[in-house]
Amino acid sequence: MNSTGTTNSNRSRGVNEGTTIGTPAGPLSIVTGPEGTVRAAGFVADPEALLPLIHPGLRAPVRLRSDLGPVNRAVTAYFDGDLTAIDEVPVEQHTGGAFLAHSWQVLRAVPAGEPVTYTGFAALAGRPAAVRAAAAACARNAAALFVPCHRVLRTDGSLGGYRYGLPVKKWLLGHERRLTAAGAAPE
């Protein structure tokens, strides 16, 4: 695991655990590995719906639980106003591409309330001309919220896309903007 809490493992270890948490933005399902690292998260009602997003080397059957301990506490704290609560939750995604893995680490460092454009994200990732690759990193991110792809906007400042719908993206950006002095999410 690196300093941003993202690991690149290609070993499936046992059974994944999953839960769904009711949030103001909608149900948030989370799948963790046996060691409690987030392997997938998204605004869907069933954790098993996230399985196709998990790299095959990390995919395993999901055992449903009502609580994932520190992960649930971090999500609750985030929605209660502690926007940094999710920052230290370890995330485990796998890719064969170094830029994609690096991009996910960079996304974890984008502060709440300070969204960036895809162009800005590409520059932060060290490849300013790789705007399409930066967008692909957002699109392939399996761990929404924990790897906050919702904080990336189109170059013109509009919302762009979001796997879980623009109303969820708009709600998350608004939540973060309301709680930070620097926020500038579009209305």
C-alpha positions in Angstrom: 0.0 0.0 0.0 1.3 3.5 -0.8 0.8 6.8 1.1 -2.5 7.5 -0.6 -4.0 4.3 0.6 -4.2 2.6 -2.8 -2.7 -0.8 -3.4 -2.2 -2.6 -6.6 -2.7 -6.3 -5.8 -3.6 -9.0 -8.2 -4.4 -11.7 -5.7 -8.0 -12.6 -4.8 -7.9 -13.4 -1.1 -11.0 -15.3 0.1 -14.4 -13.7 0.3 -15.2 -10.1 -0.2 -17.6 -8.4 2.2 -20.3 -6.0 1.2 -22.8 -3.6 2.7 -25.1 -0.8 1.7 -25.3 2.4 3.6 -28.2 4.9 3.3 -26.9 8.3 2.5 -28.5 11.6 1.5 -27.1 11.1 -2.0 -28.7 7.6 -2.2 -27.7 4.1 -1.2 -23.9 3.6 -1.2 -22.8 0.0 -1.6 -19.3 -1.0 -0.7 -17.3 -4.1 -1.3 -14.1 -4.8 0.8 -11.5 -7.4 0.6 -10.7 -9.8 3.5 -8.3 -7.2 5.0 -10.9 -4.4 4.9 -9.6 -2.5 1.9 -12.3 -1.0 -0.3 -12.3 -2.8 -3.7 -15.5 -1.2 -5.0 -18.0 1.4 -4.0 -20.9 3.1 -5.8 -24.3 4.5 -5.4 -26.3 1.4 -6.0 -28.6 -0.6 -3.7 -26.8 -4.0 -4.0 -23.1 -4.6 -3.4 -23.1 -7.5 -5.9 -23.9 -5.0 -8.6 -20.3 -3.7 -8.1 -18.6 -7.0 -8.8 -18.2 -6.4 -12.6 -16.2 -3.3 -11.7 -13.7 -5.2 -9.6 -10.6 -6.5 -11.4 -10.9 -10.3 -11.9 -7.8 -10.9 -9.8 -9.6 -9.3 -6.8 -13.1 -10.5 -7.5 -14.6 -13.0 -5.1 -18.0 -13.9 -3.7 -19.6 -11.2 -1.6 -20.7 -12.0 2.0 -23.3 -9.3 3.0 -22.7 -7.6 6.4 -24.7 -4.9 8.1 -21.5 -3.0 9.1 -17.9 -2.9 7.7 -16.6 -1.2 10.9 -14.1 1.5 10.1 -15.4 1.9 6.5 -18.9 2.5 7.7 -17.7 5.0 10.3 -15.7 6.9 7.7 -18.7 7.1 5.3 -21.0 8.3 8.1 -18.4 10.9 9.2 -18.1 12.1 5.6 -21.8 12.6 5.2 -22.0 14.2 8.7 -19.5 16.8 7.6 -16.0 15.4 8.1 -14.9 15.5 4.5 -11.5 14.0 5.2 -12.8 11.0 7.0 -12.7 8.9 3.8 -9.1 9.9 2.9 -7.4 7.3 5.1 -9.6 4.4 4.2 -7.4 1.9 2.2 -8.4 1.2 -1.4 -7.4 -1.8 -3.4 -7.7 -1.6 -7.2 -5.7 -3.4 -9.8 -4.6 -2.4 -13.3 -1.8 -3.3 -15.6 -1.3 0.3 -16.5 1.0 2.5 -14.4 -0.7 5.8 -15.4 -4.1 4.5 -14.4 -2.9 3.4 -11.0 -1.1 6.7 -10.5 -4.1 8.6 -11.6 -6.3 6.9 -8.9 -3.7 8.0 -6.3 -3.7 11.5 -7.6 -7.5 11.6 -7.4 -7.3 10.7 -3.7 -5.3 13.8 -3.2 -7.8 16.2 -4.8 -9.2 18.1 -1.8 -12.9 18.2 -1.1 -14.4 21.5 -2.2 -11.7 22.0 -4.8 -12.8 20.2 -8.0 -10.5 20.1 -10.9 -11.1 19.8 -14.7 -10.0 16.8 -16.7 -7.2 19.0 -18.1 -6.1 19.9 -14.6 -6.4 16.3 -13.4 -4.1 15.2 -16.3 -1.6 17.9 -15.3 -1.7 16.8 -11.7 -1.1 13.2 -12.8 2.1 14.4 -14.6 0.8 14.1 -18.2 -0.9 17.4 -19.2 -1.6 16.2 -22.7 -3.3 13.0 -21.5 -6.7 14.4 -21.0 -8.5 11.4 -22.5 -6.4 9.0 -20.3 -7.4 11.1 -17.2 -11.0 10.8 -18.2 -10.5 7.0 -18.7 -9.1 6.8 -15.1 -12.3 8.3 -13.8 -14.4 6.0 -15.9 -12.6 2.9 -14.8 -12.5 3.8 -11.1 -14.3 1.1 -9.1 -14.1 2.9 -5.7 -16.3 5.9 -6.1 -16.3 8.3 -3.2 -13.1 6.9 -1.8 -11.3 7.7 -5.1 -13.3 10.8 -5.7 -13.8 11.0 -9.4 -16.9 13.1 -8.7 -14.4 16.0 -8.1 -13.4 16.1 -11.8 -15.3 18.4 -14.1 -15.3 19.2 -17.8 -12.8 21.8 -19.0 -15.7 24.3 -19.3 -16.6 23.7 -15.6 -19.8 21.7 -16.3 -20.4 18.4 -14.5 -19.5 16.0 -17.3 -20.4 12.4 -16.6 -20.7 10.2 -13.6 -21.4 6.5 -13.5 -24.0 6.9 -10.8 -25.8 9.9 -12.4 -25.3 13.6 -12.5 -27.8 14.2 -9.6 -25.4 12.2 -7.3 -22.3 14.0 -8.6 -24.0 17.4 -8.1 -25.1 16.4 -4.6 -21.6 15.3 -3.6 -20.0 18.5 -5.0 -22.6 20.7 -3.3 -22.1 18.9 0.0 -18.3 19.5 -0.2 -18.7 23.1 -1.4 -21.1 23.9 1.5 -18.6 22.6 4.0 -15.4 24.2 2.6 -14.4 27.8 2.1 -12.7 27.1 -1.2 -15.4 25.1 -2.9 -16.6 26.2 -6.4 -18.9 23.5 -7.7 -21.4 24.6 -10.4 -25.1 25.0 -9.5 
